C-alpha cells in the first residue's frame, strides 16, 4: 500500500470538507488531500490521472 499517495474525499458539504482538512492537518498527514463534490467527479479524476492509485 502506498501511504504517500493522495487522499481522495467525496463530500459535497463545504463545512465537512473543512473539518476533514483540519483533522488530517491535526494528525500531521503530509499527503495531498483532494476533495470532490460527488462520486462522478472523483471517478472522472481517477480515470484520467496518468498514475494508478496504490
C-alpha positions in Angstrom: 0.0 0.0 0.0 1.3 3.4 -0.9 0.9 5.6 2.2 2.3 8.6 0.4 -0.4 8.9 -2.2 -3.2 11.5 -2.3 -6.2 11.1 0.0 -9.4 11.4 -2.0 -12.6 12.5 -0.2 -16.0 12.7 -1.8 -18.1 15.2 0.2 -20.4 17.9 -1.0 -20.7 19.8 2.2 -18.0 22.6 2.3 -18.1 22.6 6.2 -17.5 18.9 6.3 -14.6 19.3 3.8 -13.1 21.9 6.1 -13.4 19.6 9.1 -11.8 16.7 7.2 -8.9 19.0 6.2 -8.4 20.2 9.8 -8.4 16.6 11.1 -5.8 15.5 8.6 -3.7 18.6 9.4 -4.0 17.9 13.2 -2.9 14.3 12.5 0.2 15.6 10.7 -0.7 13.9 7.4 1.5 15.3 4.6 -0.5 13.6 1.9 -2.2 15.7 -0.7 -5.9 15.8 0.1 -8.3 16.1 -2.9 -12.0 16.9 -2.4 -14.7 16.1 -4.8 -18.4 17.2 -4.5 -19.8 14.0 -6.0 -18.8 10.5 -7.0 -18.9 11.2 -10.7 -16.2 13.9 -10.3 -14.0 11.5 -8.3 -14.4 8.7 -10.9 -13.6 11.0 -13.8 -10.4 12.2 -11.9 -9.4 8.6 -11.2 -9.9 7.5 -14.8 -8.0 10.5 -16.2 -4.9 10.6 -13.9 -1.8 9.3 -15.5 -0.8 7.3 -12.4 -2.5 4.5 -10.7 -3.5 4.8 -7.1 -1.7 2.3 -4.9 
